[in-house]
Structures are given as C-alpha cells and as structure tokens.
Amino acid sequence: MSNKCQFSKLIFPNDPLYAVVAGKYVFEIAKNIRFQTPDVQAIESGMNEAKEIVLINPL
C-alpha cells in the first residue's frame, strides 16, 4: 500500500445546475476513501439538504 498523499479538488461555477453534480462527487469521494456506511449516508444527507437550499435560494 502506498503512503503518497492523495487529494481531490473540484471547483464548480456558482450555478444551481451544478448542485446535483457536486453532491454526487462528494458522495463518490467518501465511498472511494472508504468512509463507513453511516458516515457516507450522513454526507449524502447533508449534501441533499445543501442542494435543496442552493436550488431554492441561488446566489
């Protein structure tokens, strides 16, 4: 197993249409780094709430 540093960074435009993509990205990263199922579900839930807020109240 390699100990090299890995990171992920993705920048989305300030556009509500990207909220769904951002949520899927965060969910997949959490699964990829092997978060436990309850943690992945909590992240998914939080992202869904954030998406609703962004879609209802775009900047």
C-alpha positions as a Python dict, from the first residue, in 0.01 Angstrom:
ca = {
    (1, 'M'): (0, 0, 0),
    (2, 'S'): (133, 341, -96),
    (3, 'N'): (156, 623, 156),
    (4, 'K'): (166, 901, -102),
    (5, 'C'): (-61, 1196, -41),
    (6, 'Q'): (-378, 1196, -246),
    (7, 'F'): (-629, 1474, -263),
    (8, 'S'): (-924, 1577, -468),
    (9, 'K'): (-1028, 1927, -564),
    (10, 'L'): (-1309, 2030, -793),
    (11, 'I'): (-1440, 2380, -843),
    (12, 'F'): (-1793, 2434, -970),
    (13, 'P'): (-1939, 2755, -1109),
    (14, 'N'): (-2187, 2942, -892),
    (15, 'D'): (-2479, 2789, -1078),
    (16, 'P'): (-2757, 2582, -916),
    (17, 'L'): (-2745, 2340, -1208),
    (18, 'Y'): (-2415, 2207, -1072),
    (19, 'A'): (-2555, 2126, -727),
    (20, 'V'): (-2654, 1771, -823),
    (21, 'V'): (-2313, 1702, -977),
    (22, 'A'): (-2136, 1839, -668),
    (23, 'G'): (-2344, 1612, -445),
    (24, 'K'): (-2261, 1303, -647),
    (25, 'Y'): (-1892, 1397, -650),
    (26, 'V'): (-1876, 1431, -270),
    (27, 'F'): (-2070, 1105, -222),
    (28, 'E'): (-1838, 910, -454),
    (29, 'I'): (-1522, 1051, -292),
    (30, 'A'): (-1650, 948, 52),
    (31, 'K'): (-1710, 593, -74),
    (32, 'N'): (-1374, 588, -251),
    (33, 'I'): (-1179, 673, 63),
    (34, 'R'): (-1374, 404, 246),
    (35, 'F'): (-1581, 602, 490),
    (36, 'Q'): (-1807, 379, 693),
    (37, 'T'): (-2164, 338, 562),
    (38, 'P'): (-2326, 558, 833),
    (39, 'D'): (-2076, 834, 756),
    (40, 'V'): (-2138, 811, 381),
    (41, 'Q'): (-2513, 825, 446),
    (42, 'A'): (-2469, 1130, 669),
    (43, 'I'): (-2261, 1302, 400),
    (44, 'E'): (-2520, 1215, 136),
    (45, 'S'): (-2797, 1351, 357),
    (46, 'G'): (-2608, 1674, 422),
    (47, 'M'): (-2536, 1720, 53),
    (48, 'N'): (-2902, 1664, -31),
    (49, 'E'): (-3002, 1932, 218),
    (50, 'A'): (-2740, 2169, 78),
    (51, 'K'): (-2859, 2103, -278),
    (52, 'E'): (-3215, 2189, -180),
    (53, 'I'): (-3100, 2515, -23),
    (54, 'V'): (-2891, 2608, -328),
    (55, 'L'): (-3168, 2521, -571),
    (56, 'I'): (-3428, 2716, -372),
    (57, 'N'): (-3203, 3017, -295),
    (58, 'P'): (-2944, 3059, -572),
    (59, 'L'): (-2692, 3337, -520),
}
